[in-house]
Amino acid sequence: MLRLLSVSLRNDGDANIFRKRFIIERLTSLHGSPLIPASSCGLIMAAVASCIHTPAYAIDLVCRAGVVPWLTGQAEMQLSCISSRAGGTHNTLPDAAGGFAQSLPHQASSGAIAHDGYNPQLLPSAQPSQVSQQ
């Protein structure tokens, strides 16, 4: 089943099904379970990686589902395991993933990426004084 999920996300229609059923969120929660064999963990990572084929869904996962912190945690855990096997010290990852996530809202606000038909340029701009009065 995991193999099927990892190859089935190909277009926006597939992404809508994954989004409505919280497929990636469920898979990432299973990844750390002691009941899941190591071979399944690789398939879960493949399913998460397949999200790059649909940019709108990838942005949704980054902005709303917390995939970047989850991936950072997985990478740090792998580095910790490798470091402990080698007898070295554990170094944390640089915040490269956070820099990527911070660049997404800028791209979306410039109109370069449309997410589910949302275009912030079409919204009336609110001044800070107007927001505080409401």
C-alpha positions, 0 to 999 in steps of 0.5 A, a space after each residue: 500500500 505504501 508503494 502505491 501511495 508513493 507513486 500515485 501522487 501525480 497531479 492536482 486531482 491526486 493532491 486534492 485526494 491526499 489533502 482531503 484524506 490527510 494522507 501525508 500527515 498520517 504517513 509522517 505520523 506513522 514514520 516514527 512508530 516502532 511498529 513500522 519496519 525500516 523498509 516502510 520508513 523508506 517508502 514513507 519518505 518516498 511518498 513525502 518526496 513525491 509531493 514535489 510533483 504538485 507545487 500547490 500541495 507541496 506549499 500546503 504541506 510546508 505552510 500548514 502541515 509542518 513538513 519542513 520541521 518534520 524533515 529537519 527532525 528526521 535528518 537530525 535523527 539520522 545524523 545523530 545515529 551516524 554520529 553515535 556509530 562513528 563515536 563523534 559528536 552530534 552537530 545540528 543541521 543549519 537552518 537551510 530548510 527554514 530559509 526555503 520555507 521563508 521564501 515561499 510566502 514571498 513567492 506566493 505574494 508576488 503572484 508567482 505561485 497560486 495556491 488553490 486560487 488564492 491570490 493575495 494581490 486581489 485582496 484589499 490592503 488593510 492599514 495597521 490602524 484599520 486592523 486595530 480599530 476592528 
